């Protein structure tokens, strides 16, 4: 999977005088926790690969001079004085493959992005391009060099004053407060307890081992701990190197953040808007551990770590923790959280009925639950598993629990899927009990034939809807025969050899029939018949097997059917172990009610639970507009770009893990684990993908992965990301934890992902540290290919094609839209390419935001005496940069790229409305023929498959043109 240039960070040993550095959290290993640690490592030296533009790569041993004035390498054909780089000549240090040398090197694709870095030096910004044997080592060199460059005038200060940093001053006050005798020493037990109070995630055994190491290195016989030893142990145990490197980067090489640093980090990296200095100071006051830091307004490494671990930096968008979607659309336009055999907490074959099944489901936001009701003794209806009659629940007790918990997790309507196997007398008892318990919560309003769609969740708030069979409304009979609603029994009969195609009939009383209003159960025949004669208030249930067949054979028809009607999918009767179907397969077809066995944990239930976390966990999720619009085209089996939807690039960097537990029931390997991370993308077939990190050996506390992955997502509204952590074991990889999140709920930037156990519970202090960026497809991709596409321009562009319908009158209208559509795409692509060029010249990766780009650009346009080399001039409300005198060629290139970006922006903004109007007019003109499409087709001799194809092509074209209504084509991914 990985090339020979992607080295394993565990293999960091070098021969001769080369030093070993490990970021493993094993107690016996030294970790980077300060700038001096980076400098010490660089002075000892290590092997780096030197990359040249001619596709050659050389192994060289790099060291930092003891006086911190120069960087040297060997062997070299040059003499020793030439094989060096003065620190004073360094202009900038870039992490990643962000120079022309990397972009043009033929082997660049084989080089790990996170292991590469470049040193720009001299007046012409020449680059020394290097590759470390791990991302950790690259971070040490980048952090150390940046620190030296920023302090080039007083390079020794940080070493001499290391004990006077804000962090050490705080730790001293903590120690002194605990040192009640004032002797400057304390018992080891007291020190251990003190560190555990400061960092509850640390194991006591690990802290004690660290103290023993320190004492052994100093050849001490006593176990009492000095202030210096306490500070040393805390820093080594509690400093996460990946957080330290981030802190140094965003603090401009200080070892703390001030309010301005934090504000830029939140705006440019975390995507937070409307942030103010006061808000940043408030964050500092709440998370900084030292009194001095809180008063002076700075955030040191420990406070910053706590902030990153807080709910404020959770990967889940806080807006989606509340109702964030339009709840006024018809019920059929939503996915609905649904359970199957709700009364079970074990398997459906032998499991007993349990009232807690309903409590659990309702607390999890379930909005569709099942009640299979049978005759009980003493004229009292019961619920039971008909494969296990030893335990049962009274119907009354079940509906009392339902009434109690119905609207605890969500105020939106609850659907009761009633499986009626009762005699008429006991049906009447059911009705009496439901009316008494539910009262006016029961929704029994008769649907209006004049309407075309179901009511909305908003209109049905706090209502209980009964789904079931109904007697004909045009007769006065008090009871009559209807088809049985026993799904499992029906499937068993269908699979039997003597099945004759007829359904079993049962008697239904008028009183129970009258409780059913807008969810009347009917039998599915075929789509053509349903679209002609099915009423909007009628609902069909499909077995998993039947629904899978329909989804494969008629994916477009299934989507169109679900625009108006509710579909309920239930698991196959063959799943006697209560395993779960994959809900994504049916969500892709627009099926609203996919019933899950809540009692069975695993990947499928993870998808279901993760999906319904969005929109405040209310149990209703609005489906994508392409699956709701009356005239639109979408196929669940699409293998490529979805018409009318802009693909996005998802960039995920798995940085590190925290406090991974040993898998339950794991084989005997001691306490150590070898973790790795899988990233799964679930969605339409074109989006489904999976990638994994390397395995980190024997590290559960803070394994460093530092690997970046990129995925193309064609339909973001239907995509989910599942992070899975596994223990790499020769017998079989074992589950550690997972987290599943809808794509639309991802927050960009540096985030902690809270991992869930196998049964779905959040595990305390167990997290993944990741970086997430989402860009337009053209803004992502590999650097070499991206540069090529910029040079080739229009030749490689993908234009969304309109389809020929075969009806000249309509085709002539759509032909008018072809040119403005191409104009729109050209404007967007030209704008994106101009932005990419500026990013490249700024040495930024494609995932960088425009704000980061402008901040970097401004820092490059400064002269040697810290005065600006350009002035900002507003021309027609657009910001142009003009040189104040002669400027170097490097700055000229940057100004030219910036000028082109402004020109393309201006052209796009000025022309957008005109192009949009042309597209919208074509779309409106086309829609005027929608009602007449079949008649026109018949006149032209189109029928059968040809007419269906014309209708499909018409919907495709309208879907493509509708993007213009919301300026979607203007999305440049910035």
FENHU-V769760 format. One record per residue. N is the residue number from 1. PHI is phi in whole degrees, 0 to 359 (none if undefined). PSI is psi as a letter, one per 20 degrees, with the letter a starting at -180 (* if undefined). D_CENTER is the distance of its C-alpha to the mean C-alpha in whole Angstrom. Layout:
# FENHU-V769760
n->{N,N}
phi->{PHI,PHI}
psi->{PSI,PSI}
d_center->{D_CENTER,D_CENTER}
This chain:
# FENHU-V769760
n->{1,2,3,4,5,6,7,8,9,10,11,12,13,14,15,16,17,18,19,20,21,22,23,24,25,26,27,28,29,30,31,32,33,34,35,36,37,38,39,40,41,42,43,44,45,46,47,48,49,50,51,52,53,54,55,56,57,58,59,60,61,62,63,64,65,66,67,68,69,70,71,72,73,74,75,76,77,78,79,80,81,82,83,84,85,86,87,88,89,90,91,92,93,94,95,96,97,98,99,100,101,102,103,104,105,106,107,108,109,110,111,112,113,114,115,116,117,118,119,120,121,122,123,124,125,126,127,128,129,130,131,132,133,134,135,136,137,138,139,140,141,142,143,144,145,146,147,148,149,150,151,152,153,154,155,156,157,158,159,160,161,162,163,164,165,166,167,168,169,170,171,172,173,174,175,176,177,178,179,180,181,182,183,184,185,186,187,188,189,190,191,192,193,194,195,196,197,198,199,200,201,202,203,204,205,206,207,208,209,210,211,212,213,214,215,216,217,218,219,220,221,222,223,224,225,226,227,228,229,230,231,232,233,234,235,236,237,238,239,240,241,242,243,244,245,246,247,248,249,250,251,252,253,254,255,256,257,258,259,260,261,262,263,264,265,266,267,268,269,270,271,272,273,274,275,276,277,278,279,280,281,282,283,284,285,286,287,288,289,290,291,292,293,294,295,296,297,298,299,300,301,302,303,304,305,306,307,308,309,310,311,312,313,314,315,316,317,318,319,320,321,322,323,324,325,326,327,328,329,330,331,332,333,334,335,336,337,338,339,340,341,342,343,344,345,346,347,348,349,350,351,352,353,354,355,356,357,358,359,360,361,362,363,364,365,366,367,368,369,370,371,372,373,374,375,376,377,378,379,380,381,382,383,384,385,386,387,388,389,390,391,392,393,394,395,396,397,398,399,400,401,402,403,404,405,406,407,408,409,410,411,412,413,414,415,416,417,418,419,420,421,422,423,424,425,426,427,428,429,430,431,432,433,434,435,436,437,438,439,440,441,442,443,444,445,446,447,448,449,450,451,452,453,454,455,456,457,458,459,460,461,462,463,464,465,466,467,468,469,470,471,472,473,474,475,476,477,478,479,480,481,482,483,484,485,486,487,488,489,490,491,492,493,494,495,496,497,498,499,500,501,502,503,504,505,506,507,508,509,510,511,512,513,514,515,516,517,518,519,520,521,522,523,524,525,526,527,528,529,530,531,532,533,534,535,536,537,538,539,540,541,542,543,544,545,546,547,548,549,550,551,552,553,554,555,556,557,558,559,560,561,562,563,564,565,566,567,568,569,570,571,572,573,574,575,576,577,578,579,580,581,582,583,584,585,586,587,588,589,590,591,592,593,594,595,596,597,598,599,600,601,602,603,604,605,606,607,608,609,610,611,612,613,614,615,616,617,618,619,620,621,622,623,624,625,626,627,628,629,630,631,632,633,634,635,636,637,638,639,640,641,642,643,644,645,646,647,648,649,650,651,652,653,654,655,656,657,658,659,660,661,662,663,664,665,666,667,668,669,670,671,672,673,674,675,676,677,678,679,680,681,682,683,684,685,686,687,688,689,690,691,692,693,694,695,696,697,698,699,700,701,702,703,704,705,706,707,708,709,710,711,712,713,714,715,716,717,718,719,720,721,722,723,724,725,726,727,728,729,730,731,732,733,734,735,736,737,738,739,740,741,742,743,744,745,746,747,748,749,750,751,752,753,754,755,756,757,758,759,760,761,762,763,764,765,766,767,768,769,770,771,772,773,774,775,776,777,778,779,780,781,782,783,784,785,786,787,788,789,790,791,792,793,794,795,796,797,798,799,800,801,802,803,804,805,806,807,808,809,810,811,812,813,814,815,816,817,818,819,820,821,822,823,824,825,826,827,828,829,830,831,832,833,834,835,836,837,838,839,840,841,842,843,844,845,846,847,848,849,850,851,852,853,854,855,856,857,858,859,860,861,862,863,864,865,866,867,868,869,870,871,872,873,874,875,876,877,878,879,880,881,882,883,884,885,886,887,888,889,890,891,892,893,894,895,896,897,898,899,900,901,902,903,904,905,906,907,908,909,910,911,912,913,914,915,916,917,918,919,920,921,922,923,924,925,926,927,928,929,930,931,932,933,934,935,936,937,938,939,940,941,942,943,944,945,946,947,948,949,950,951,952,953,954,955,956,957,958,959,960,961,962,963,964,965,966,967,968,969,970,971,972,973,974}
phi->{none,253,286,289,264,265,283,284,294,282,260,251,281,237,280,62,270,286,258,266,234,230,254,296,272,298,301,278,247,285,244,285,224,200,297,296,297,297,297,299,297,294,292,291,87,198,279,231,264,261,257,247,296,276,70,264,229,241,272,224,259,256,223,255,303,298,273,64,260,209,254,233,216,207,285,205,290,282,287,302,285,266,274,209,223,290,301,293,273,284,265,195,238,247,265,100,270,237,225,300,302,293,294,261,284,295,262,302,295,270,265,293,305,279,262,267,205,226,248,265,215,79,294,264,55,294,244,256,256,229,228,273,278,198,296,298,294,301,297,298,296,297,295,297,295,299,296,294,297,288,236,297,277,222,292,265,302,291,284,294,255,298,280,249,291,306,294,293,297,293,297,296,294,297,296,297,293,273,276,296,277,72,269,81,222,212,297,301,302,294,295,298,296,294,292,294,295,285,218,298,281,284,276,300,297,291,294,297,296,295,297,297,299,297,294,294,296,260,54,271,260,276,260,286,250,273,300,298,292,299,296,297,296,299,297,288,278,254,269,272,302,293,284,299,299,295,301,297,296,275,266,58,74,271,251,202,252,262,298,293,301,295,296,295,298,292,285,279,256,269,73,276,255,57,277,236,297,297,296,292,296,295,299,299,297,276,243,291,273,270,296,300,296,295,287,271,81,226,243,274,301,288,292,295,298,296,297,297,273,282,303,294,248,296,288,274,299,298,297,279,279,240,296,238,246,292,257,256,275,300,306,290,268,236,280,236,296,226,246,245,47,302,284,258,239,233,287,283,276,237,295,281,289,217,297,292,300,288,299,298,298,293,292,271,84,296,242,216,236,251,229,268,252,232,293,244,285,56,61,246,300,227,246,205,277,290,267,213,274,287,236,210,240,286,303,298,295,292,288,294,294,299,299,290,252,306,237,286,271,205,269,277,304,251,260,260,275,268,263,264,237,263,289,302,302,282,298,294,296,304,298,301,293,295,295,290,282,276,57,281,285,292,267,234,298,291,294,268,300,287,277,242,226,293,297,269,302,296,291,261,307,59,252,252,252,267,260,181,281,219,284,304,279,266,232,255,296,274,202,191,274,224,289,291,262,282,292,296,295,297,295,297,294,294,274,282,292,261,291,251,91,266,274,291,255,227,271,229,269,299,300,289,301,289,284,270,236,261,228,278,287,225,273,284,250,200,293,299,292,298,294,273,238,286,278,295,270,263,233,254,253,239,289,307,296,294,296,296,298,296,297,282,271,226,298,292,296,297,299,295,300,283,293,247,250,279,240,242,247,237,298,299,294,285,278,289,270,61,293,252,286,274,295,300,303,263,299,299,267,87,296,276,248,257,280,243,278,298,282,245,286,140,304,291,290,300,298,298,297,298,298,270,288,286,57,71,62,278,90,233,234,294,285,303,300,294,258,244,302,302,248,200,240,205,243,296,264,303,255,217,294,273,300,83,233,276,296,239,254,256,252,236,253,273,271,200,236,228,58,293,281,288,303,296,73,293,292,284,239,74,266,275,227,241,279,215,239,255,246,249,251,245,171,294,308,295,262,294,200,208,221,223,277,289,272,261,283,48,211,246,280,207,294,260,257,47,229,247,229,229,229,266,241,276,228,304,295,249,266,227,245,239,268,233,254,232,262,286,227,293,278,172,297,246,286,251,186,208,210,240,219,297,306,293,259,291,258,282,100,273,222,259,258,283,274,252,285,300,270,99,276,294,266,297,68,259,218,246,259,226,238,236,221,235,232,297,307,287,273,248,92,283,301,297,294,295,298,299,294,294,291,281,60,292,298,257,284,259,259,291,272,275,263,280,270,99,240,305,302,282,300,297,292,292,298,296,277,300,294,298,297,295,302,299,294,298,298,295,295,298,296,298,296,295,295,300,298,295,301,296,291,278,73,252,287,298,278,296,278,295,295,300,299,291,297,293,301,296,290,278,261,243,278,298,264,67,257,291,263,222,237,270,236,271,236,54,71,246,274,253,247,239,294,267,176,292,233,296,301,299,289,299,298,293,294,295,294,296,299,296,298,294,297,294,298,297,299,297,295,289,263,303,296,295,295,299,298,299,292,297,298,296,295,295,296,294,295,296,265,301,293,264,301,293,295,297,298,296,297,272,85,275,207,59,297,294,291,298,294,296,297,296,294,300,297,302,298,297,299,297,289,295,304,294,299,248,57,299,291,280,295,261,73,252}
psi->{h,q,r,i,i,n,q,p,i,i,m,j,p,q,r,c,j,q,q,p,p,q,j,q,j,p,h,i,p,p,q,p,j,r,h,h,g,g,g,g,g,h,h,h,r,r,p,q,p,p,p,q,h,k,j,q,p,q,p,q,o,p,q,p,q,h,j,k,i,q,p,q,q,q,r,q,h,r,r,h,h,h,l,r,p,p,h,i,i,p,h,q,p,p,p,r,m,l,r,h,g,g,h,i,p,h,j,h,h,i,p,p,g,i,i,q,q,q,o,p,r,r,h,j,l,q,p,o,p,q,p,r,i,r,h,g,h,g,h,g,g,g,g,g,g,h,g,g,g,i,k,h,h,m,i,i,g,h,g,h,k,h,i,j,q,h,g,h,h,g,h,g,h,g,g,h,h,i,n,h,i,k,i,j,q,r,q,h,g,g,g,g,h,g,h,h,h,h,n,i,i,q,q,g,h,h,g,h,h,g,h,h,g,g,h,g,h,j,l,q,h,q,j,q,p,r,g,g,h,g,g,g,g,g,g,h,h,i,o,o,h,h,h,g,h,g,g,h,g,i,j,l,j,r,k,r,p,a,h,g,g,h,g,h,g,h,g,h,g,i,k,p,r,k,q,r,h,h,h,g,h,g,g,g,h,h,h,p,h,q,g,g,g,h,g,i,l,q,o,a,h,g,h,h,g,h,g,h,i,r,h,h,k,q,i,p,o,h,h,i,i,r,o,i,r,o,j,j,r,q,h,i,j,q,q,p,o,q,q,p,l,h,i,q,j,a,q,i,g,i,q,q,p,p,h,i,g,g,g,g,g,h,h,j,j,p,j,o,r,q,o,o,p,r,p,r,r,k,k,o,q,r,p,r,o,i,i,n,j,h,q,r,q,q,h,g,h,g,h,g,g,g,h,h,j,g,k,g,h,q,i,r,q,p,p,o,o,o,o,o,k,q,r,g,g,h,g,h,g,g,g,g,g,g,h,g,g,h,c,j,h,p,o,j,p,p,q,p,h,i,r,i,r,q,r,r,h,g,h,j,p,k,q,p,p,p,p,a,q,q,q,p,i,j,r,j,q,i,q,r,p,r,q,q,j,n,g,g,h,g,h,g,h,h,i,q,h,j,p,j,i,p,q,q,q,r,q,p,q,h,g,h,h,i,i,p,f,j,m,p,p,r,p,p,f,r,h,g,g,g,h,g,i,p,q,h,j,q,p,q,p,p,q,g,g,g,h,g,g,g,h,h,h,l,g,g,h,g,g,h,g,i,h,h,q,p,p,p,p,q,q,q,i,i,m,i,j,k,r,q,r,o,h,h,h,h,h,h,j,j,p,g,n,o,p,q,n,h,i,o,r,a,h,h,h,g,g,g,g,g,g,j,h,r,l,j,k,i,i,p,p,p,q,q,h,i,j,h,p,g,o,q,p,p,p,h,j,p,i,b,p,p,p,j,p,p,q,q,p,o,p,p,o,o,g,r,q,p,l,p,q,p,q,p,j,q,r,n,k,b,i,q,r,n,q,r,p,p,o,p,p,q,b,q,h,h,i,p,r,p,q,q,r,r,p,p,p,l,o,h,g,m,p,p,g,l,p,p,q,p,q,p,o,h,n,h,i,j,q,q,p,o,p,p,p,q,o,o,q,h,g,p,p,q,p,g,r,r,p,p,p,q,g,i,i,p,p,r,b,o,q,p,o,p,q,q,r,h,j,j,q,p,p,p,j,o,r,p,p,r,p,p,q,p,r,q,g,i,i,b,r,q,g,g,h,g,h,g,h,g,h,i,c,i,h,j,q,o,p,o,p,q,q,p,h,j,o,g,g,g,h,h,g,h,h,h,i,g,g,h,g,h,g,g,g,g,g,g,g,g,g,g,h,g,g,g,g,g,g,g,h,i,k,q,r,h,i,q,r,h,g,h,g,h,g,g,g,h,h,i,l,p,r,h,k,k,q,q,i,r,q,p,p,p,o,l,j,p,o,q,p,p,q,i,b,p,q,r,h,g,h,g,g,g,h,g,g,g,g,h,g,g,g,h,g,g,g,g,g,h,i,g,h,g,g,g,g,g,g,h,g,h,g,g,h,g,h,h,j,g,h,j,g,g,g,g,g,g,h,j,j,p,r,c,h,h,g,h,h,g,g,g,h,g,h,g,g,g,g,g,h,h,h,h,h,j,k,h,i,i,o,j,k,*}
d_center->{23,24,27,30,29,25,27,26,26,28,31,32,36,38,42,45,44,40,38,35,32,30,27,27,27,30,33,35,33,34,30,30,30,32,33,36,34,33,37,38,36,37,40,40,39,37,36,34,34,36,34,37,36,39,36,38,36,39,38,40,40,39,40,41,44,45,46,43,44,43,41,43,42,44,46,47,49,50,52,50,50,49,46,44,42,43,41,42,42,38,36,32,30,27,24,23,25,26,29,32,33,29,29,32,32,32,31,28,25,27,26,23,21,21,24,26,27,30,33,35,38,41,42,41,37,38,35,36,33,32,29,29,29,26,23,25,28,27,25,29,31,29,29,32,33,32,33,37,37,36,39,41,44,44,42,44,43,40,41,44,42,40,41,41,37,36,34,37,39,37,37,41,41,39,41,45,44,43,47,49,52,51,52,49,48,47,46,44,43,42,40,38,38,37,34,32,33,31,28,28,26,28,31,34,36,33,35,38,38,37,40,42,41,42,45,46,45,48,50,50,52,51,48,48,45,46,44,43,42,40,38,37,36,33,32,32,30,28,27,23,24,21,21,24,24,21,24,26,24,24,27,29,30,31,30,29,27,29,28,28,26,24,24,23,20,19,19,19,16,14,15,17,20,23,23,27,29,30,26,26,29,28,25,27,30,27,26,29,31,34,36,37,34,33,37,36,33,31,28,29,26,27,26,23,21,22,20,17,17,18,16,16,13,11,7,8,10,13,14,13,15,18,19,17,18,22,24,27,26,28,27,26,23,21,19,21,20,23,25,28,31,30,33,32,30,31,32,33,36,38,36,38,37,35,35,32,30,30,29,26,25,26,24,21,21,23,25,27,29,32,35,38,41,44,48,49,52,54,52,49,46,44,40,40,39,41,41,42,44,45,43,42,41,43,42,43,41,38,38,39,35,33,35,34,31,30,29,28,24,24,27,26,28,29,30,33,33,37,38,42,44,47,50,51,53,50,47,49,49,45,45,48,45,42,44,45,42,39,42,41,37,38,37,41,41,42,40,42,43,43,39,36,33,32,32,29,27,28,32,31,30,31,33,34,34,36,35,38,41,43,47,48,49,52,54,56,55,54,53,52,50,47,44,43,39,39,36,37,41,40,38,41,44,42,42,45,48,50,47,49,46,47,45,47,48,48,50,48,50,50,48,45,45,45,42,40,39,36,35,38,37,38,39,37,39,38,36,39,40,38,37,41,42,39,39,35,36,36,33,33,32,31,31,28,31,32,28,27,31,30,27,28,31,30,27,28,30,28,25,28,30,27,27,30,30,29,28,28,27,28,28,31,34,34,31,33,31,29,26,23,23,19,18,16,19,21,18,18,22,22,23,22,24,22,24,23,25,23,26,24,21,19,16,17,17,14,13,15,14,11,11,14,12,12,15,17,17,20,20,20,17,18,18,17,21,22,22,24,26,30,30,27,26,24,24,22,23,22,21,21,20,20,23,22,19,17,15,13,12,8,10,9,11,12,15,16,17,19,21,20,23,25,24,27,30,29,32,34,33,34,31,29,26,24,21,18,14,13,10,10,9,11,12,16,18,17,13,14,14,14,14,15,17,20,22,23,26,28,25,23,24,22,21,20,18,17,16,14,13,12,11,13,11,14,14,10,12,12,9,7,5,8,9,13,15,19,22,24,27,30,31,27,24,23,20,19,16,13,10,8,5,6,5,7,6,4,7,9,11,12,10,11,9,12,13,15,18,19,21,17,19,17,19,20,20,18,14,12,13,10,10,8,10,10,13,16,16,20,18,17,18,21,23,26,25,24,28,29,28,29,32,33,32,32,33,30,28,27,28,27,30,32,34,38,39,42,44,45,45,42,41,43,41,37,39,39,36,35,36,34,31,32,33,29,27,30,29,26,26,29,27,24,26,28,25,24,28,28,25,26,30,28,26,23,20,19,15,18,18,21,22,22,24,27,27,27,30,32,32,34,36,38,42,43,45,41,42,40,41,40,41,38,40,39,40,40,37,35,35,37,38,41,43,45,47,47,44,43,41,38,38,39,37,34,36,36,33,32,35,34,30,32,34,31,30,33,34,31,31,35,34,31,33,36,34,32,35,36,33,33,37,37,34,36,39,38,37,40,41,38,41,44,41,43,47,46,45,48,50,49,50,46,45,43,41,42,41,38,37,38,36,33,33,34,31,29,31,30,27,27,29,27,24,27,28,25,25,22,23,24,20,21,17,18}
